[in-house]
Amino acid sequence: MLEDTGSAMGVAKVSNAGTPAAAIVSVLIARARAAQAKVESYTQQETDLMVSAAGWAIMEPDRNRRLAERAVADTGLGNVPDKIAKNHRKTLGLLRDLKEAKSVGVIAEDAASGIVEIARPAGVVAAITPSTNPGATPANKIINALKGRNAVILAPSPKGASTCAMLLDFIHAEFDKIGAPRDLVQMLPTPVTKDTTQELMRQADLIVATGSQANIRSAYSSGTPAFGVGAGNVASIIDSSADLDDAAAKIARSKTFDNATSCSSENSVVVDAAVYDAMLAALARVGGVLLDAADKARLQQALWPNGKLSGTLIAQAAPVIAEAAALQKSETRKADFLMVEEDGFGPSCLFSGEKLSPVLTVYKARDFDDAVRIVGKIYDYQGAGHSVSLHSRNADQALRLGTELKVCRVIVNQAHAIATGGSFDNGLPFSLSMGCGTWGGNSFSENMNYRHYLNITRISRPIPERVPSMEDVLGGYIAKFGK
């Protein structure tokens, strides 16, 4: 039996009526639609007040600390100081990006083309969020959704549900101050299940999904328009012209931030042979410890028991991993990150994939051409479309990577995990969801931002005709091939 649950977009949404999950979600959707209808007439000023309220809910220092502590306590992933920094920095940057952005009414007019653009809400957004960032990622999605006068219902990872619930309590408290309806921001009841998550995706108007590739595939197959992100497995190229100490410091900062919970954390470095030994020494100076073959084998067994990445060791500090793996090298007990050398790719070389831990795979390349080849092989296995990191003084190298590798971002001379989702010293939009294009199985290739949460209506008015002659558009071709 099927049921039409209605839709803010005017398109019938079909759910599995009669199931417990459908009944639970239908109630949330109805409340969300009622709340969204109330704010659809909000002015830009009223809309931006909601955005500020949600931003302050996570950025107020005491609440930020409580969210970070709850996240680590509940998920066991990452560390409190870095989660505090992430919650603050990512939200601050997002609010900066949104401060002057138009998202209500007429947002663009072009007299030459006769086109006027009007921003319209998408409706009810289903936000699928991961356990790795149970505070920052939901906040980012909520704020972007509110900027478009949407309602949003979160489906957090079960591990992150308690943190998400705390965040919603904080947001609702701020909404009460400004008179915004609480039901604009809701979450699935706990325990969050696969059935309710899938039903939410079926009944919502738009899905924005971050997390496991299983969730992304489910979002794309739900029948609802969806933005999902691809797998991360970032490689960093260090060419012979790089400032090695600067590169090592930035890689170490990125690799260890929040115990490498980010999909943008470097998983491999590919080093030009001319500077290979010097780069290893530079990485050692910033806390990296290179393992021998025996310890590498022990680490592999611990990280991938039965060939699957260990859920108990991801996002743990390097000494914790070293102890669990019974590594023999004593320096590993004080390491900031662990390093292993590799020359292969694919399922038989597990260190060539994503590790979600402070473990860095090191490849030696003959030259820059070989480095490009190696990174291409890594991404053929995992991580295509996401991003590549480059440390170099040669500006042409970045252009080459941008035209040859299947990546949507080339991050030059920066700490990759800090930079790829937007930073105060680069021009990328602040985001915790990075599109990976068709290479990564995604429908978009930029950093997800507020415009992805909008429908845009275009008014077209007549302009003076611009009819070209055949000579204008085909003259060159006809002259060469048309006879």
C-alpha positions, -999 to 999 in steps of 0.1 A, spaced: 0 0 0 13 34 -9 6 68 5 9 104 -9 25 123 20 24 156 1 53 179 -8 63 215 -4 75 213 -40 42 202 -53 54 167 -63 38 137 -46 62 119 -23 56 81 -20 63 62 12 58 28 26 25 37 44 16 14 73 51 7 84 63 20 117 91 39 101 67 56 77 44 66 105 72 81 126 87 100 97 53 113 84 47 130 118 81 148 116 75 157 79 41 172 87 55 193 115 84 204 93 61 215 65 40 235 88 70 253 102 85 258 68 53 274 56 55 300 84 90 311 74 86 310 36 75 347 38 104 357 59 125 387 47 162 384 42 167 401 76 145 376 94 161 347 76 196 359 85 184 362 122 176 324 121 210 318 107 227 338 134 207 320 161 218 286 148 254 297 145 255 311 181 239 278 193 271 260 185 297 288 187 289 300 223 320 288 240 304 268 268 280 250 245 308 244 220 329 227 247 299 206 259 292 195 223 328 185 218 330 166 250 298 148 243 309 139 208 342 123 220 325 106 249 297 91 228 316 82 196 351 76 209 364 94 178 388 123 177 397 146 206 380 175 224 403 204 217 402 198 179 365 193 179 361 226 197 383 243 171 364 226 143 330 236 156 341 272 160 362 276 129 339 259 104 308 277 117 326 311 119 337 307 83 303 296 71 287 326 88 312 348 71 303 333 37 266 338 43 267 373 58 261 392 26 247 364 5 212 369 -10 188 340 -5 154 356 -4 134 372 -32 153 386 -62 190 375 -59 202 385 -94 192 407 -123 209 408 -157 195 435 -180 215 423 -210 199 388 -209 165 399 -195 169 373 -167 158 378 -131 166 351 -105 144 345 -75 155 323 -46 129 298 -34 131 272 -6 137 235 -15 113 225 12 121 198 38 157 188 38 169 153 50 204 158 64 224 126 68 254 132 91 284 111 102 297 101 136 331 117 128 317 152 130 285 149 151 284 186 159 301 206 131 285 187 102 249 189 114 254 226 123 267 233 88 238 216 71 212 233 94 226 268 88 227 263 51 192 250 51 179 279 72 196 304 48 172 291 22 141 292 45 140 254 45 131 230 73 156 203 81 153 169 97 186 152 107 194 116 105 226 113 126 248 83 129 236 63 159 269 71 177 265 108 171 228 110 180 233 123 215 255 151 203 230 160 176 202 161 201 222 184 224 228 207 194 191 208 186 183 217 222 207 246 219 192 258 186 157 255 199 166 277 229 179 303 205 148 300 183 127 307 213 144 340 217 136 352 182 102 336 178 113 311 151 94 278 150 113 249 167 100 224 141 122 240 115 150 218 129 142 183 140 160 149 141 149 113 139 140 98 173 166 76 189 176 49 184 181 61 148 175 31 125 182 23 89 145 21 83 137 55 96 167 70 78 156 55 45 120 66 50 131 101 58 150 102 25 119 90 7 96 115 22 118 147 22 122 171 -7 159 172 -8 187 150 7 221 162 17 242 132 27 276 130 43 290 98 57 294 62 46 292 53 10 263 30 18 243 60 30 253 80 -1 242 52 -24 209 49 -5 204 86 -9 209 85 -46 185 55 -50 158 69 -27 139 86 -55 144 120 -39 168 146 -53 201 142 -35 235 157 -29 260 131 -17 298 131 -14 324 107 -25 350 87 -6 381 105 6 416 91 3 438 122 -2 473 120 -16 498 148 -12 526 153 -38 559 168 -25 580 178 -55 617 186 -56 611 224 -53 590 223 -22 599 239 12 602 206 30 600 218 65 569 239 57 553 209 39 560 186 68 546 209 93 514 214 73 510 177 66 515 169 103 490 195 114 464 181 89 471 145 95 468 147 133 439 172 135 410 155 154 429 122 150 423 122 113 385 120 114 383 142 83 379 127 48 403 155 38 432 142 59 462 131 39 463 93 36 494 92 14 524 114 5 541 109 -28 577 123 -26 601 131 -54 631 108 -51 654 138 -52 641 150 -18 628 116 -4 652 111 24 652 148 34 614 148 34 613 117 56 636 135 80 614 166 80 583 145 88 602 128 116 610 162 131 573 170 133 564 138 151 562 111 124 577 76 131 585 54 101 578 17 107 599 -12 95 584 -41 76 576 -62 106 558 -33 124 540 -24 92 526 -60 90 515 -57 127 498 -24 120 480 -38 90 466 -67 109 454 -44 137 439 -17 114 423 -42 90 413 -73 109 397 -97 84 404 -71 57 380 -45 70 390 -12 86 388 -15 124 360 5 140 378 5 173 411 20 160 399 47 136 403 83 148 425 72 178 458 88 187 489 72 172 502 59 206 469 41 212 471 25 178 507 16 183 499 -2 216 469 -20 202 490 -32 173 518 -43 196 544 -23 176 579 -30 186 595 3 178 595 22 211 592 56 195 557 48 183 544 52 219 551 89 216 545 94 179 521 121 166 516 99 135 528 67 121 544 62 86 547 32 63 564 29 30 544 14 1 548 9 -37 516 -9 -46 479 0 -49 445 -16 -44 429 -42 -22 461 -62 -19 479 -31 -6 455 -18 21 477 11 31 470 27 -3 434 33 9 417 56 34 427 49 70 408 75 91 436 75 115 470 92 120 487 67 97 505 81 66 515 60 36 547 71 19 555 65 -18 588 74 -36 584 88 -71 611 90 -97 601 125 -107 569 146 -110 556 126 -139 559 94 -118 542 112 -89 512 120 -110 511 84 -122 512 71 -86 484 94 -74 463 83 -104 468 47 -93 458 55 -57 426 72 -69 418 44 -93 415 23 -61 399 49 -38 393 86 -36 387 96 -72 371 130 -75 379 144 -41 411 164 -38 449 163 -42 474 181 -22 506 197 -37 536 212 -20 557 230 -47 572 263 -56 563 256 -93 529 271 -101 526 251 -133 525 219 -114 491 227 -99 476 234 -133 489 201 -146 473 182 -117 440 201 -123 440 190 -159 453 155 -156 440 140 -123 404 131 -116 400 155 -87 377 185 -80 402 204 -59 440 209 -60 452 223 -26 485 240 -30 510 245 -1 483 242 26 473 219 54 449 199 34 423 189 60 421 225 71 420 240 36 399 218 14 366 226 32 373 263 31 398 283 51 403 320 60 433 321 37 418 305 6 387 312 -14 368 279 -11 334 280 6 334 268 41 318 233 41 321 199 56 307 182 25 329 182 -7 314 171 -40 335 147 -60 319 151 -94 311 121 -116 346 106 -108 334 101 -72 298 92 -82 284 126 -72 261 150 -90 282 181 -81 319 189 -79 321 220 -56 320 225 -19 284 222 -8 270 256 1 237 274 7 229 276 -31 225 238 -31 196 242 -7 177 266 -30 154 264 -59 159 293 -83 131 306 -104 141 326 -135 120 353 -151 127 359 -187 117 391 -204 121 399 -241 153 416 -253 164 428 -287 169 399 -310 204 385 -315 201 363 -346 235 353 -360 242 346 -396 253 311 -407 287 327 -415 290 340 -379 286 305 -363 298 281 -391 319 301 -415 352 287 -404 339 251 -405 322 255 -439 353 270 -454 374 240 -443 350 211 -444 317 222 -460 324 214 -496 
